Amino acid sequence: MSRLRRAGLALAALVAFTLLGATPRRASPTFGTFEPGGDAAFPRVRYADSLVSVNAQCVMSHSKLSVKVRPLYVNRAPIGFCCVFCARDLSSSPEKPLREAGITLACPVQRGATAAIDSTLRTWVDFELYYFSSPAARTKFLAEPERYTGPVTDPVLLTRFQPTRRSPRAEAAGRLWLFASDSTRTVFLADVALRSKHPTR
């Protein structure tokens, strides 16, 4: 191969590498904005649904919250995180970190009552977590969940919606799932293993 040809190939490779390196990366989604006021070092996050995180620091790492990580809604209140790993860890074992963070939650069923952050009084609907003030309140919730859940996150669209008695539903992966439409229910049931993982992005 001639020296000129080798130089031409090297130049082409360099141009291709440069162009690939210059290709803009897909921007990470943003789920909220930092709330002004309070502690400047640890601001709370106001999410797209206008709700503000109940915590000012990540309940797992005690670090600053990130606006690029989805919150976990517990009794309708958003819990913010510093990173996706903390979000996943809390979802798998929530009681101890929530108690240690001193988070107080209202029972979604019994007005004026405080929920006990206890695994025996826990239930999931979609990606939302709920605790109750008593076993009776939990039983009442399970009989008519759409009456008490508030908005939930469709596991396919990953958008929040207010369920009704007519909302499609399914039992899978150890919890109740409510859907915004019959079509998202069909997609979910075709791949429960993938769709039932808590979304962080």
C-alpha positions in Angstrom: 0.0 0.0 0.0 1.4 3.4 -1.0 2.3 6.0 1.6 -0.3 8.3 0.0 -3.1 5.7 0.4 -2.1 5.0 4.0 -2.2 8.7 4.8 -5.6 9.0 3.1 -7.1 6.1 5.2 -5.6 7.5 8.4 -7.2 10.9 7.6 -10.6 9.3 6.9 -10.4 7.3 10.2 -9.5 10.5 12.1 -12.5 12.4 10.5 -14.9 9.5 11.3 -13.6 9.3 14.9 -14.0 13.1 15.3 -17.5 13.1 14.0 -18.5 10.2 16.2 -17.0 11.9 19.2 -18.8 15.2 18.3 -22.2 13.5 18.1 -24.3 14.9 20.9 -25.3 12.5 23.6 -29.0 12.1 24.4 -29.7 14.4 27.3 -30.8 12.7 30.6 -34.5 13.4 31.4 -35.2 15.9 34.1 -38.1 15.1 36.4 -38.2 18.3 38.4 -36.5 21.5 39.5 -34.8 22.5 42.7 -37.1 24.4 45.1 -35.7 27.8 46.0 -35.4 28.7 49.7 -34.5 26.4 52.5 -31.0 24.9 52.7 -29.0 25.9 49.6 -26.8 22.9 50.0 -29.7 20.5 50.1 -32.6 21.9 48.2 -35.8 19.9 47.9 -37.1 19.0 44.4 -40.4 20.1 42.9 -41.5 17.5 40.5 -43.5 17.8 37.3 -46.8 17.1 39.1 -46.1 20.2 41.3 -45.4 18.0 44.5 -42.2 18.7 46.4 -40.0 16.0 47.8 -40.7 15.3 51.5 -36.9 14.8 52.0 -34.2 17.4 51.5 -31.4 14.7 51.4 -31.3 11.3 49.9 -32.7 8.9 52.5 -30.0 6.3 51.5 -26.8 8.3 51.1 -27.7 11.6 52.8 -26.4 13.4 49.6 -28.0 16.2 47.6 -31.0 15.1 45.6 -30.9 14.9 41.8 -33.5 16.3 39.5 -32.6 13.5 37.0 -33.9 10.6 39.1 -37.5 9.7 39.4 -39.0 10.0 42.8 -40.6 7.1 44.7 -44.1 8.0 45.8 -44.9 6.8 49.3 -48.5 7.5 50.4 -48.7 10.0 47.5 -45.6 11.9 48.7 -42.5 12.0 46.5 -39.2 10.7 48.0 -36.3 12.1 46.1 -32.9 10.4 45.5 -29.3 11.4 44.6 -28.9 8.6 42.1 -30.6 5.6 40.4 -28.9 3.1 42.7 -30.4 4.6 45.8 -33.8 4.6 44.2 -33.5 0.9 43.5 -32.2 0.1 46.9 -35.0 1.8 48.7 -37.6 0.2 46.5 -36.2 -3.3 47.5 -36.1 -2.6 51.3 -37.8 0.7 52.2 -38.8 0.5 55.9 -35.5 1.1 57.7 -34.3 4.0 55.6 -37.7 5.8 55.7 -37.9 5.4 59.5 -34.3 6.6 60.0 -35.0 9.6 57.9 -37.8 10.6 60.3 -40.4 10.7 57.5 -44.0 11.0 58.7 -46.8 9.8 56.4 -50.5 10.3 56.6 -52.6 7.2 56.3 -54.3 7.2 52.9 -57.5 5.7 54.3 -58.0 6.9 57.8 -58.2 10.7 57.8 -56.0 12.3 60.5 -54.2 9.1 61.3 -50.4 8.6 60.9 -49.3 5.6 58.9 -46.9 3.1 60.5 -43.9 2.4 58.3 -44.0 -1.3 58.9 -43.7 -4.1 56.3 -46.9 -5.8 57.7 -48.8 -2.6 56.8 -47.3 -2.1 53.4 -48.7 -2.5 49.9 -47.7 -1.6 46.4 -49.9 -0.3 43.5 -47.9 0.1 40.3 -44.7 1.8 41.4 -46.4 3.6 44.3 -45.8 2.5 47.9 -48.5 2.7 50.7 -48.4 2.3 54.4 -51.4 2.4 56.7 -52.4 3.2 60.3 -53.9 -0.3 60.9 -54.6 -3.7 59.3 -58.3 -2.6 58.9 -57.2 0.5 56.9 -55.0 -1.7 54.6 -57.9 -4.1 54.1 -60.2 -1.2 53.2 -57.6 0.2 50.7 -57.2 -3.2 49.0 -61.0 -3.5 48.5 -61.2 -0.2 46.6 -57.6 0.9 45.8 -58.6 3.5 43.1 -60.5 5.4 45.8 -57.4 6.0 47.9 -54.3 5.7 45.7 -54.2 9.2 44.2 -52.3 9.4 40.9 -50.2 6.3 40.0 -47.6 5.6 37.3 -48.6 3.5 34.3 -45.8 0.9 34.1 -45.7 1.2 30.3 -46.2 4.9 29.5 -44.4 5.9 32.8 -46.8 8.8 33.1 -49.0 9.4 36.1 -52.8 9.1 35.9 -55.8 9.0 38.2 -57.3 5.5 38.2 -61.0 4.8 38.5 -63.1 1.7 39.1 -63.0 1.1 35.3 -59.2 1.3 35.0 -57.7 -2.0 33.6 -55.8 -3.9 36.2 -53.7 -7.0 36.8 -52.0 -9.0 39.6 -48.4 -9.6 38.8 -45.0 -9.6 40.4 -46.6 -9.7 43.8 -48.6 -6.5 43.5 -51.6 -4.8 42.0 -51.1 -3.0 38.7 -53.5 -0.3 37.4 -53.2 0.9 33.8 -54.2 4.0 31.9 -55.6 1.9 29.0 -56.2 -1.7 27.9 -53.3 -1.4 25.4 -50.7 -0.6 28.1 -52.0 -3.6 30.1 -51.5 -5.8 27.1 -47.9 -4.6 26.6 -47.2 -5.0 30.3 -48.4 -8.6 30.5 -46.3 -9.5 27.5 -43.2 -8.7 29.5 -43.9 -8.4 33.2 -40.2 -9.1 34.1 -39.1 -6.0 32.3 -42.1 -3.7 32.9 -42.4 -4.4 36.7 -38.9 -3.0 37.5 -39.1 0.4 39.3 -38.2 3.1 36.7 -35.5 5.5 37.6 -34.9 7.1 34.2 
